[in-house]
Amino acid sequence: MLKISLSFITAFLFTFSTGEKWDFTKKPETKLGVAKVPNFPSELKVTNFAGPDLTPSPACLAVAPTGEVFVGVDMQGSLGKKPNLGSIVRLVDTDNDGKVDKHTTFAKVNNPRGIIALGDKLYVLHAVFSEQTGLATGMDLVVFEDKDQDGVADGPSKPLIEHISNAKFIQERGVDHATNNIRMGIDGWIYIAVGDFGFHDAVDRTGKKLTMLGGGIVRVRPDGTEMEVYSHGMRNIYDVAIDPFMNIFTRGNTNDGGGWNIRFSHQVQSGEYGYPVLFQHFTDEIIPALVDLGGGSGTGALFLDEPGWPAKYNQVSLMADWGRNHLYIHRVTPDKASFKQKEEEFISLPQISDLDVDGSGRMYLAAWDGAGYSGNPNKGQVVRAVPQNWNYKAFPNLKQASVKDLAALLTSPSAVARLNASQELLTRPVKQATKAAWQVATNKKLPLANRVAGIYTYAQAAGESGIKNLVKLTQETAVREFALRALADRKTHLAKVPLEPFLAGVKDASERVQVAAIVGLGRLDKKEVAAALLPVSVPATFVAPGKDVEGPHATPNAAIIPAHVAVRSLVSLNAVDACVQAIGTENSTLALWALRYLHTPEAVEGLMNAYGKTQDKTLKNQILITLSRLYKKEAPYDASWWWSTRPDTHGPYYKGITWEASPKIEQFLKAEWNKTDATGKQLFADLNGRHRMEIQEFGGGETLAITEEAKVDLEKIKNQKGQIGKTSIEDVMIAVANLKGDAVKGKALFTQQGCIACHSISKSEKMKGPFMGQIGSIMNREQIAESILKPNASISQGFASVLINTKGNKSYMGFITGESANQLVLRNIAGEVFTIKTSDITSRKELETSMMPAGLANALSFEEFASLVTFLSEQKK
């Protein structure tokens, strides 16, 4: 097996050794024999902006509207645990030639993971370490100020949210699944991408505490108040893209081989996306992703809406993928209350981590570029991309702008201009700001994006005094959705918001308006609205997967969204009585769906009473299903555990526990079980297994032990086999870092596995494929291990696999081991060697994936893999 796995290893190893910058000013060559530089569209001009001397290991970046670039340098990486290795670097291009001219260290922070540049404030999400112990204490969202604009923070940061990650697992693993990037919407909220470490007792500036089991999106006001969950059930999202209409999109991170790949999702407010407990076997209850994209590692995200960019690359969601070394376009088209999407490759950049754009249309992209899991001082860069016909246009000084000027910027075609003008306008006298924003909001001659910017700016400036005017806007079809969203946007401003516009909105012809109204009713916190929510239609797509069947968790299902958010609103309102009363009516399906999450004695009692009143066998079974679902509930999350990179996905709970009504439910179910024949008892067995009640009499139970991700036991793993294939890459790296390995055993493995058939170790040997005799002087153990485990992570120019077609309709795919003007020598994955005349070649294409498939080291134990890596690391001839 290792014969194949190592036969093409240097096809990607050499990327780490060059350390050279690419000349983006030259277009990629296409002639035979000339290596390509990273690809980008011909309509763009891409330049090297800064290299590892200034921006090593760049984890995130943000750009001020005026063009200053703030880069989060993270020398700890995703698995590093030492403090004081991170910073925010400020870069300035004074002559607009695409290269940095001035730089300062803006601030020192640990593990910077998200940045927003806004006026003289810089919002930063980063890890926090104790000065006394040197251990991580969590992650905070903070704000720095630089009022004198000298490129250095005026003083220490001020916290907005504290402890918004799991300190225990940052200490043990690093921030690889922690809380990630941040972005501000035109509504003025800061949206936070939370990885699946989740968090416990995050606290905002009002003292409000919040806990999240798993990943999703949290949002907070710029002053650190009103923290709340926006959506839940994502795995390890790294960022969010927000369009001008407050549609939010994410590209998830891969599931480390556990069967859940990168998924592009439309994030609906209050939506549940199901990872890991619902997304496989309870897909009727989730909002599915728009598409499953296979393996990869989603990172930075941006919705680009800037004038001057070519139309085909503008007004699109841009999603970076670190694992695939690409920035992707996701073109979305409306589909009821959601979207359909189409993915396209856009810009190739090795291990791209983040991107942002300024008010002049300059896009900046950060590339990790082989810096490894723990950072590297010699790897990483930032590049700039602009349209070929781009001309610099200075962004106005907003502090000096008049209210009239700021209002004019709200009508700009630039999303950057609109957002920054909106936030600056909110600092001006309320009467002036509200008047200016209202004029934009009500100007029917303006494009919708500008009116939406005016509506949200007005709502923020006016507060409760603006309710009356926003209600008026709900009468206008074009902006009804946004007026409803703005009315219900701030829970601190809801006391005087009337119900009528929302009640009408539930019945609107537009599904988007319906969803805005339904979500709003859940936020208004008035239980009487349950009567308006329960009639929301449940579509035919509300179908539970069969036993042991993986449901359609990445098949768009826009039809389910109104009913889904209606259920979320009913649960938020704790509308137990209304749901119980609806059992057996035309609204029974939605009511029973909502009751699955309402763990109250009243709900249990109501279900039992309804069961006794009906003779309808189908309804009786539906009630039994709901009761069995309520038998357990999710254990309170205290951050003492995490479900690891390959969690149990059976569902419906991860750590299911019984509660006060469980004995009553059990007694009721057993009584009904005793009344049935063998055929009827099968239903109880199925429910016992599906909902993991663990009621012994029913049978059918299938208990999977829930355990924490164990620490590496060095003695125990020595004799275990096949651990590589059963363990996530991150955990393999952690294990191997603590194992010295035996070079003698590694050499034996190198020979035993047939690696010598394709590789030479000594220069005295015949040169075959890539030479391995110097690999230890090129790469360290971590880099060698990572390259074997992730063969597609980085493929160096000149060492890529190629596909060659020749005369006679012959094709060859492999690695070029020698080439002259007249012929080339190619070795394929089976070790066969072919000499091909260049005159016979009809086409030649470099592949973007390595010839070495991932997973070819899966059969090895940690110790065997460590020994092989150690042997290779000692090859320094």
LUMVO-166926 format. One record per residue (C-alpha): residue in three letters; x, z, y. Coordinates in steps of 0.02 Angstrom, whole numbers, plus 50000, padded with zeros to 5 digits. Each point is the difference from the previous one (the first is absolute). Last residue first. Layout:
<dozas>
alaXZY;...
</dozas>
This chain:
<dozas>
lys511015011050669;lys498675012550054;gln498895001849846;glu499665018750004;ser498244997550070;leu499584989049851;phe500435013749876;thr499045012950102;val498454988950006;leu500054997549811;ser500215018649973;ala498575004250119;phe498874987949905;glu500465007949836;glu499715017550068;phe498324995650077;ser499454992549835;leu499984981249978;ala498564989349940;asn499434995650176;ala501624991650051;leu499204982850000;gly498635006250114;ala500074987150139;pro500354982249948;met501764993550034;met499934982450068;ser499775007950170;thr498564995150111;glu500044989550156;leu500564984649906;glu501194987250073;lys499344982549981;arg500884984149946;ser499264982849984;thr500434983049926;ile501685004749927;asp500824986249898;ser501344996050130;thr500475018450001;lys500504998649819;ile499445015049899;thr501035010749884;phe498895011949903;val500425017049924;glu498805009949891;gly500035018950028;ala498145002249964;ile499645003050185;asn500774983450047;arg501814995850044;leu500274985750121;val501574989950031;leu500024987750144;gln500594982350017;asn500734986950114;ala500355009050165;ser500475015749907;glu499045015049934;gly500285014649885;thr498985014549930;ile498324994850072;phe498705011749928;gly498464994249907;met498564988049990;tyr500184982349933;ser498724986050000;lys500024982849920;asn498844986050053;gly501254986249952;lys500925001950164;thr500275018050048;asn499035015250057;ile500945015750046;leu499245017350023;val501235012550073;ser500455018349982;ala500775007550155;phe501835004650014;gly500534989150146;gln498985009950124;ser499685017349933;ile498455005349906;ser499295016750053;ala498605010349923;asn499594987649862;pro501035008349863;lys499285017250036;leu500565011449857;ile501704991749978;ser500274999350188;glu499485018150024;ala501235005949869;ile501434990250076;gln499565006250175;glu499935018049944;arg501634998849905;asn500974992950147;met500224981650036;ile501394987750039;ser501505009149930;gly499045004349843;ile499464981949976;gln501784993849988;gly500114995149815;met498204994349992;phe500244981350024;pro498384990250012;gly499804987749856;lys501394993949890;met501815001750054;lys501125000149847;glu500885016549985;ser501635004150088;lys498985004450155;ser499315014749903;ile498195005649990;ser499194983249963;his498144997749992;cys498774989049906;ala500385003349817;ile500845016350048;cys498275007250037;gly499604999149814;gln499135016749988;gln501405007449895;thr501354994650121;phe499275007650157;leu499295014349898;ala501745003949933;lys500694999650176;gly498645012050055;lys500405011749856;val501805000450059;ala499435002050180;asp499005015649955;gly498685004350129;lys500145012250144;leu498165003850006;asn499215007750155;ala499854983650097;val499314992249841;ala498495011550005;ile499584997150183;met500214981249981;val498894999949846;asp498725009850100;glu499984987250139;ile499884985749875;ser498475007749919;thr500185006349822;lys499364994249832;gly501094984549987;ile501565009650043;gln499595013949876;gly500134989049846;lys500995012249898;gln500195018950007;asn501565008649935;lys500845004050164;ile498355003050090;lys499825017949943;glu501685006250061;leu499814992350172;asp498265006750029;val499414989750149;lys498635008750097;ala498264997849933;glu498664990250089;glu498605012549996;thr498864999949851;ile498224995049969;ala499664999349814;leu498904985549949;thr498415005549916;glu498934987649908;gly498315007249959;gly498834990049891;gly499335015749921;phe498435008150071;glu500275017149921;gln501715002150079;ile499484999050181;glu501604993050078;met499094993850156;arg501184985450013;his498814989150100;arg500174984649890;gly500355009449839;asn498585012550013;leu498894986450071;asp500314989249846;ala499685014649883;phe498405004350094;leu499384982149987;gln500454999849815;lys498855014949972;gly498514988750030;thr500444989149851;ala500305015049889;asp498315007550046;thr499655009750157;lys499275017250035;asn501655009449975;trp500834989250133;glu498645004650124;ala500335018549976;lys501874996850006;leu499824990950166;phe499025014350078;gln501205013549941;glu501484989950061;ile499224997050170;lys499625018650018;pro501775004749949;ser500714987250125;ala499035006450150;glu501365011950061;trp501444988049976;thr500934991249859;ile501664991650035;gly500574981850001;lys501794997050050;tyr500024981150021;tyr498144997550010;pro498914985249951;gly501184994749931;his501044991249866;thr501414995350117;asp501305012549942;pro501424998250121;arg501514988649993;thr501005003450158;ser499685018649994;trp498345009450011;trp500645012750124;trp500025018849988;ser500165015750106;ala499164991350147;asp498515012149996;tyr498634987749952;pro498365007949949;ala499594994749821;glu498894984749988;lys498275003449929;lys499285002649829;tyr498245000149930;leu499444989250147;arg500354983849906;ser499025006649851;leu498545003250117;thr500084982550071;ile500064991749830;leu498575010949939;ile498994994750153;gln500334981849961;asn499485002949819;lys498365007750056;leu499724985450118;thr500194987749857;lys498865010349888;asp498605000750128;gln498965015249955;thr500405008950162;lys499645017650058;gly501275009249892;tyr501444989450058;ala499505002450182;asn500095018949976;met501734998749923;leu500614988950140;gly499335011850133;glu500825015149919;val501674991249994;ala499874994350181;glu499505017450056;pro501475007849907;thr501154989050105;his501304987249949;leu499384985150099;tyr501164986049943;arg498964992549859;leu498475003250108;ala500444985150108;trp499824987849855;leu498395008749947;ala499284997150174;leu500574981950007;thr499194996049833;ser498415009950037;asn499524991250160;glu498494991149923;thr499415017349948;gly500455009849843;ile501255011050087;ala499714998950189;gln499565018550016;val501675004749926;cys500914989050126;ala499055007350148;asp500325017849943;val501864997349970;ala500414991650165;asn501735007950016;leu500164989950162;ser501724993749947;val499294996249828;leu498584989850076;ser501264991050111;arg501124995649853;val498494993749904;ala499484989150147;val501824994150010;his499894993449822;ala498254992750022;pro500574989850151;ile501654995349913;ile499354993849832;ala499634982250054;ala501794997550059;asn500635000849821;pro501714992050000;thr500835001049827;ala501495011749995;his499255015149910;pro498974989449880;gly499805013149862;glu501195004349861;val498985001849840;asp500225015449891;lys498105002049989;gly499134987050104;pro500264998450186;ala498665007350114;val498924987450091;phe499565000050184;thr500204981150019;ala498104998349993;pro499935006750176;val499445017550056;ser498844997950149;val500025012950138;pro498355009449982;leu500925016849987;leu500844998750169;ala498485000650113;ala499255015249915;ala501715008050003;val499914999550191;glu499145016950000;lys501645008149949;lys500754998150173;asp501914999749997;leu500254985450122;arg501484994249894;gly498954994749852;leu498834990650115;gly501504990950074;val500594994049830;ile498264992849969;ala499904992050173;ala501714991749989;val499604994349823;gln498344992350053;val500814991550149;arg501274991949883;glu498624995249879;ser499144990650141;ala498114998249986;asp499775017550071;lys499015012949900;val501335013650006;gly500264995450183;ala498255005650049;leu500345017549935;phe501684999550088;pro499274995150169;glu498645013449981;leu501085014849956;pro500485004850177;val501775005950046;lys499875016250100;ala500965011449881;leu501204986549943;his501505001650116;thr501155011449899;lys499674989349846;arg500804985350090;asp499634982649934;ala498115001049984;leu499594991050163;ala501524988649986;arg499484994149827;leu498244996550059;ala500624990450153;phe501194990349888;glu498654994349879;arg498784995650139;val501264989050092;ala499324982449973;thr498215005649964;glu499735008950166;gln498805014749989;thr501425011449940;leu500784996950171;lys498645010650083;val500455014549886;leu501794998450063;asn499365001950178;lys499055016049960;ile501455007549902;gly501274997850140;ser499855017550071;glu500485007049829;gly501744992750013;ala500214988250147;ala501844995449979;gln500014998849810;ala498364990549990;tyr500524988450141;thr501634995749915;tyr499084997049837;ile498734988550082;gly501294990750107;ala501104996349850;val498444993949908;arg499604988850148;asn501754992849993;ala499904996349814;leu498284992150024;pro500644986550117;leu499445002350181;lys498504991550079;lys498835014049947;asn500865012250118;thr499235016749950;ala501535008349924;val501164993150135;gln498955007050142;trp499835016249903;ala501895002049989;ala500214998550189;lys498585012150039;thr500605012549870;ala501784999750065;gln499515002050183;lys498845014749968;val501225008249879;pro501494999850117;arg501464991449909;thr500845005649838;leu498724990849893;leu500504983850086;glu501745002049926;gln499295000849823;ser498924984750027;ala501414990150082;asn501115004049850;leu498694994549874;arg499464984350093;ala501774994150036;val500545002149819;ala498434991249939;ser500444985150110;pro498604988150050;ser499875010050162;thr498305006350064;leu500575018149989;leu501484994450105;ala498814996250143;ala499335017749989;leu501785006350017;asp500294989550154;lys498395006450079;val500505017949963;ser501634996450089;ala501654997449909;gln501515010750042;lys499955010149839;leu499594984049907;asn501624991450045;pro499554982249956;phe500684991449843;ala501344987450043;lys499714982549935;tyr501344993149885;asn499734982349943;trp499544995349822;asn500034981749950;gln500785003549831;pro498815014649969;val500865016949994;ala500815010349863;arg501255014250026;val501035007849862;val500445018149962;gln501325005249875;gly500415010649850;lys501525004249897;asn501685007850037;pro499485018050032;asn498985000249837;gly498375008949963;ser499465010249850;tyr498964987549902;gly501204985850033;ala500524991950165;gly499764982749925;asp499334991250154;trp498875013550071;ala499374986550118;ala499115003650164;leu498994986350086;tyr499774997250186;met498714988350074;arg500184994150179;gly498324994950071;ser500295005350180;gly498975015849982;asp501035006049852;val499814997749812;asp500255011349849;leu500744999349826;asp500475011349854;ser500985001949837;ile500614983049945;gln501015001749840;pro500904983650024;leu499124988850128;ser498994984349961;ile498704995950132;phe498224993449971;glu499394999249821;glu498124997749991;glu498585011049937;lys498174995150013;gln498655012750036;lys498155003249989;phe499245012350120;ser498855014850025;ala498275004050066;lys499304983149946;asp501534989649956;pro501024995650153;thr501614990049977;val501715008049982;arg501684991350001;his501315011549927;ile501714994650060;tyr501495006649907;leu501695006650054;his501174998549854;asn501375008649901;arg498855002149849;gly500385018549977;trp499965004250185;asp498354990950030;ala499504998350181;met498204996150043;leu499434989450146;ser498134999550033;val499534984450096;gln499494995650178;asn501524988750017;tyr501064990849874;lys498934984249988;ala499705000550188;pro501844999150042;trp500485015550102;gly499894998250188;pro498575012250018;glu500115015849892;asp498815006649868;leu501065005349852;phe499255013449888;leu501505009949943;ala500605008249839;gly501595008349936;thr500295003849814;gly499194992949843;ser501085001649846;gly499854986649866;gly499144996049837;gly498414989949982;leu498904994450145;asp498335008049955;val498724994150127;leu498645005850121;ala500145017949940;pro498475008649929;ile498865011750098;ile499675013449872;glu498545007149899;asp499674985249885;thr501865000449960;phe499815015749897;his501144995849854;gln501564992950084;phe499985004350185;leu499125016849983;val501345013049963;pro501584992250071;tyr499664993350126;gly498164998050045;tyr499814989850158;glu498755011650087;gly499384993850168;ser499625011750147;gln500524986250122;val500284983649909;gln501794995249955;his500154981849951;ser501234999549858;phe501484990049936;arg500555006549831;ile501765001549934;asn499905003749814;trp499085013049900;gly500514999749818;gly501185014749988;gly501564989650023;asp500605009450153;asn498284998950082;thr500444987850138;asn499815004250184;gly498384995850087;arg499694986650130;thr498845006750134;phe498684993050118;ile498995007950140;asn498594991450094;met499945007850173;phe499344984250086;pro501694995450077;asp500845001049828;ile500875015249927;ala501394998349872;val500415016149906;asp501625006949930;tyr500895006649846;ile498615001349871;asn500435010149847;arg498455001549893;met498394998350096;gly498475010749965;his499425005250172;ser499394993450167;tyr499945006350180;val500435018349970;glu499965010550159;met501105007350138;glu498985003550158;thr501505005350105;gly501844995350010;asp499994993750179;pro500064981949941;arg498395002749901;val500165001249811;arg499724988949849;val500255001949813;ile500104985449880;gly500135001249812;gly501045008149866;gly499815014249876;leu499145016750018;met499745002250186;thr499925016750090;leu499545002850183;lys500195014550119;lys499355000950178;gly501105010950110;thr499514990450156;arg501724991850007;asp499864993049823;val500375008849835;ala500414992649830;asp499365012449873;his500504990849842;phe500704982549989;gly499904983849900;phe501484995649890;asp499034983849980;gly500634992350161;val499085002750164;ala499934985750125;ile499625007750170;tyr498844992450130;ile500255005650180;trp498324998850088;gly499834991350169;asp498544988849952;ile501144985050026;gly500895006049844;met501645009549991;arg501214998449855;ile500915012349887;asn501114998349846;asn500305011049849;thr499445016349926;ala500935003749839;his500224989849841;asp501864996050018;val500325014650117;gly501315009149897;arg499765005049819;glu500125018949981;gln499975005850181;ile498784986550049;phe499015005649849;lys499815017950057;ala499734995450183;asn498434989849966;ser499544990550157;ile499105002250165;his500845016750032;glu499785000050190;ile498924988650107;leu500294997350186;pro501705008550015;lys500954999050165;ser501734992449993;pro501565008150069;gly500664994050167;asp500024985450119;ala500194987549859;val501424987950032;gly499784981850051;asp500255003450186;gln498164997250037;asp499895014950120;lys498375005749921;asp500664999249823;glu498765010249900;phe499955003949814;val498425001849896;val499855007449826;leu499174996349834;asp500745012249877;met500614999249821;gly500325014149877;thr501135015249989;ala501524990749934;leu501455010949946;gly501585004150098;thr499645018449972;gln500225007250175;glu499814984450105;ser498414995849905;phe499684981449985;val498624989450076;ala499584982449943;his499454987050127;leu498544991950089;val500474995150178;tyr498984997050157;leu501054994250148;lys499335003450172;asp500534992550167;gly498734986049980;leu499514998349818;ala501284996949863;ile499295004149828;ile501175004849857;gly499825003349813;arg501075006049855;pro501485008850079;asn500865009549859;asn500765014250102;val500054999050189;lys501334998350134;ala499404992250162;phe500204984850112;thr501734995249940;thr500414986850127;his500274981349997;lys500364985950118;asp500284981349976;val499004996549841;lys499874981749951;gly498524988250017;asp500584991450158;asn498825009750114;asp501365004750127;thr499745018849995;asp499665001649813;val499755018849981;leu500155010949845;arg499425018149982;val500575009049843;ile498915013449922;ser501005011049883;gly500255005749821;leu501355008649898;asn499745018050056;pro499355006749834;lys500504996149820;lys498624995249879;gly500264981549968;leu498704991449891;ser499114988550123;gly501494997250113;gln501005014450070;met500924988750121;asp498354996350086;val500204990750164;gly498314998450085;val500194985850122;phe499304999750176;val500044982950082;glu499814998450189;gly499004984250037;thr498855004150146;pro498525002749885;ala501055013249911;val500534995149825;ala499855010649845;leu501125001749847;cys500035006949825;ala501165004049854;pro501604992650072;ser501445004049880;pro501414996550122;thr499454995450177;leu501475000250120;asp501524995149896;pro498784994149867;gly499534984850103;ala498974996150154;phe499024985050065;asn500464986449877;thr498974985050055;val498424991249941;lys499264984950089;leu498304995449934;glu499044983749977;ser501154995349856;pro499275014249898;phe501205013149932;asn501105000549848;pro501495011249967;val501584989550001;lys500154986449869;ala501584995649905;val500674982350010;gly500374991349835;leu498674986850016;lys499374997350176;thr498565010950062;glu500865009950136;pro499045014250079;lys499914998650190;lys501435007050100;thr499635012850135;phe499625012449861;asp501855002449967;trp499935013149866;lys500995016050016;glu501355004549874;gly500055015849896;thr500654989549857;ser499955012549858;phe498195004949988;thr499404982249984;phe501294997949863;leu498975010049877;phe498564987650001;ala500624985549897;thr501315012349946;ile498835006449866;phe499664983349920;ser500575003049823;leu499745018550017;ser498195001049946;ile500164985949876;lys501345007849892;leu499215016750039;met498614995549879;
</dozas>
